Structures are given as C-alpha cells and as structure tokens.
Amino acid sequence: MRQLRFRDSDGDVRLGELADDEVTAFPKQASDLDSTATFAREDVETLPPCRPSKVVCVGRNYADHAEEMDSDVPDRPLFFLKPPNAVASDGDDLTLPSGKDRLDYEAEIAVVIGAQASDLDESEAMAHVAGFTCMNDISNRDDQRAEQNWIRGKAFDDSAPLGPVLATPDEVPADARLRCRVNGELRQDATREQFIFSIPELLADITRYVTLEPGDVLSTGTPEGVGRLEDGDRVEIELEGVGTLSNTVTIP
C-alpha cells in the first residue's frame, strides 16, 4: 500500500491509500465508516508522510559517494540528526539559507519507523519498519565544513523534504532504484544493494543509543552524484515503489 497523508477541503489532516492519482481516505474514526471518501490527488494538500520527532541521517553509506567527497569509507555508520523544523512536503517550495556558496541536493531512501525501537537486534529490525519514502538531505556545505556538529550545515528549515507517500515494505523491492533529477537532468542513479551498511545494521546500531519512536525517520545516505543547487532549481527524487518527491528551491 502507498499511504498519503493529506489535508482535505475541511482542513482535516487525514490518511488514505493512493492509487492512480486518487486517494481513498481512511475513516476519520474507526467507528465512522461514513467518513471515507475518494479525492483527486490534485484536489488535496499533500503533507509529509509522517511526523518525525527526529530524522536520523547516515553519512557516507555508498562507497562511490565517499570517493567523490574525497573521504574514507567508514568502518561503522556515521549518524547525524535533523530536527522536525527541517521536514517539508512533496510540492513545497523550499526556502534555503542565503549567502551560501554551496547548497547541495542529496537523494536518499528514507525508512519510517512503525513501532518504538530500542536496542534492536538485526534479526528483528525490519519488524519495526512501517515503510519507505523519499528524502532530500539538503546540505549547506559552507557551514558543514566549518563546524563539527553540523547544526547550520544540516538542520536548517526545509532541509529534509519527505514524500510523496509512505510505501509499505512489500511495495519496495530489495533492489529498488533511487534516482535524482535536477531540472529534468539525471544526476544520481543507484539501488539499495549498494549500501555499505544495510537497513537492519543501521537500525541495530542507532537504537543501541537512541530510541526511535513511531513516525521517526532513518535516512540511509546518498549515492554518487551530489551537486550544487541554484535558485529556482526543480529537484525530483524517485524511488521505485514509492513515487517521486518534487520540490523547487528558492535561495534568497
């Protein structure tokens, strides 16, 4: 199932199943079957597919990306955090920091947590996954390179657009292809099979230290091909089984 989170014409935030550009809403209450309805996708406001208390990101989880960044392949996962203010939705116009020389797009496969996860074993990790979505880990390289904690470099507003839907694990193949296009030009093209650290390995490692709550996101790293954003660029991130996350960027 591909689940869309949206706001209807009454202003209510709802969930529904997306198919063929129509969304069939789930009941507003379990006992209220009359509240189901079908909407055209274009008639509703798409929202981020989840409301994370935190987004845990992984650095250098593709060997080719480590090489293009002139960095070593890590011997254990490199984690950093993005807060809720960083989250944006499919279709949003993203306003990025002004006066920066280098703001980069980074297409990523994002894992959405479905059940509280703490100190997981790899064998049980996927049972805590609700599904997958797309993320753009937008990076402010100017400040990222000047600091160690990456608050300015990674945690700024609109730096973690998510969407368009939450796809259950059965919808996303083990070799699912991730692509990024900027203004229609293909910039990144990779699969889950190229991860250095698998999703179970990542979840087992991070939950030794940090409890993940339902709706939290683990973003699994970006492949080779990251590049600079310019004012007005349109970024499209496509994940097989999920769909395409599309945003235009504004750089004041």
N, C-alpha and C positions, 0 to 999 in steps of 0.2 A: 504493500500500500504506500502511496505517496500522499502524505498528510500536509495540508496547507493550513497555516494559521493566518486569520484574516479578520478585518473589521467589516461588519455588514452595514447596510444603509441606516439601521437604527443606532449605529455607534457601538454595537456589542462586539467584543472580541470572541471569535469562535474558531473551532477546528472543523475540518472536513476533508473528505477524500477528493483529490484532484485527478481528473481523467478527461482527456480530450478537451482541455481548456474550459471545463466546467467543474465546479466544486460542489459536492453534495455535503451539506453541513451535518455534523453530528447533533443530536438533540442538545438543547441548552441545559436540560436536566435529564437525568436518566429516566425519570418517570414521565417526561413530556415529549412523547414521540411526535406530537403535532408541530413541534418547533423545528423539525427537519425541513430543509429546503434546498433547492438547487440554484446556484448562481453562475452566471458567466464570469469567468476569471477577470475579465476587463472591468466588471461592474463592482468589484470589491477591492478594498485596500489590502495589499499583501503586507504581512508583518513578518518579523524574524520567526523562523520555525520553532524557536524555543526561547525561554527567558533565563539565560545562564546567570548564576551568581558569580561565575568566573569562567574565563576561557583559558585553558592551559594549552600553550603552544610548544611545538617541538622545533628546535633548530637543527639544521644540517642532517635531515633524515634521508636524504638522497645523496649518494656519493658524487654524482655529477654536479649537484649544486654546491657541495663543499669545494669541489675543484674550481668552479667558476668564481667562488668567493675567495679563492686562494687560502683555504682553510683545511685543516686536517679532518679526516673522518673521525668522529668521536668514538670513544670506547664505551660510553654509556650515554643514554639520552640526555640532551640538553633541553631543559624546560624553562619557560618564562610565562608570565601571566598577562592577560589583557582583562580589564575590568568591564562591568556592564555598560559603562558610558561609551565604550568602543563599538558596541554592536549596532549595526544598521541592517536594513532590509533590502531585498531584491527590488530594484527600481528606484531606490533612493538616489538623490544627487548628493554625493559625498563632498563635504567641505573640509579640505585638508589644510595643514599649517602653512602659513605664508612665509615667504622669505627663505625658503629652503632650496638648496642646490639639487638635492637628490631625494625624491619620494618614489618608492618602488612598489609595484604590484607583486603579489606572491600568491599564486593559485594553490589551494590546499584542499585535501579531503578532510572534512570535519566529522568527528564522531560525537553523537549526542547521547548523554547518559540517561538511562531509563530508571535505574534503581540505585539507591545510595551505595556507594562503593568505597570500601576501606580495606587496606591490606589484602588486596586480591591476589590469588594465585592465577597464573596464566591460564590454567585449565578452566577457570570459572569466569574469566574476564568478560567474554562476549555475552554472557547471560545478563550482564548489567548494561548492555548497549541497546538503546531504543531504536537507533538507526543512524543514517548518514545524511550529510548535507554538504554544500559547497561553502568555502570561506576564502576571502581575500585578506591575507595577512599584510595589510599595507604598512610600509616601513619608512620611517623618517631617518635616512642614513646619516644625515648631518649630525644629529644628536645621538643616534645609536653608537656611532664611532667615538663620541666624546665622553661617554659615560658608561658605567658598569651595570647599573640597574635597569636601563632601557625604558624608564618611565616616559621620557619625552620621545624616545625613538619608536616605541611600540604601543603605548597605552593611550594615545590621544583619541579624541572623539572621532567616530566614523572609521576607525582603523580596522574594524572586524565585521564587514558586511557578511551576512549569512543568508543562505537560501538556495533556491526558492522554496523548497519543501523539505520535510523530513521523510526520507525513504527508509522503510523497514529493511533490515539486513538481507532479506530474501530478494529484494529488488536490485541489490548492488553486487555484481559478480566479484569474485576474488581477484580477477584481473581487470577490474573496472578501469577505464581510461579516463584520465583527467586532462583537460585541455584549457588553455587560456588564449583568448584573442583580445587584442587591443586595436580598436577601430577596424575590426574585421580581419586583422593580420594575425596568423597563428604564431604565438610566442613560446608556449610551453605545451608539452605533449608527453605524458608518462602514464604509468599504471601503478596500482597498489603493490604489484610484485617487485617493484624497485625499492621499496622501503629498506633501510638498514635495520630498523627495529620495527617489528610487527605491532599491530594494534594490541594484542594480548600482552606483549612485552612492555609496551608503553604504559598500559593501564596498571599492570602489576607493579611497575617501578614507581609511578607517581603516587599511587594510593598507599604506598608504604609511608608517605609523608603527608599527603593531603587527601582528606575525604572529599569525594566528588558527590554532588547532590543531583537528583533528577533535574534535567534541563541543562546541566553544565556541559561544556564542550571541550573535547580534546582535538586540537587541530594538528595534523600529523606531519607537517613540514612541506616544503615546496621543492619541486624539481628544478632542473637547469632551465634557464631562460628568463630569469627575473630581469626587470628593466625599469627605466625611468618613466614616470608619469608626467604628462603635460596638462595644463588647464584645458578642460573640455574633452579629454580622452574618454572613450567608452570602453569599459573592461567587461568581458564576458568570460565567465568561468563555468565550464561544462563538465559534469561528472556523469558517467554512464549510470543509468538507473535513477538519477536524481533530477536532472534537467540543467538549466542554465541560469546562473546568477549574473544579473546585468546591472551595472551602475555607471553613471557618468561622474567624473570628478571635477570639482571646482577648486582651483588654487588661487586664493585672493592675491 
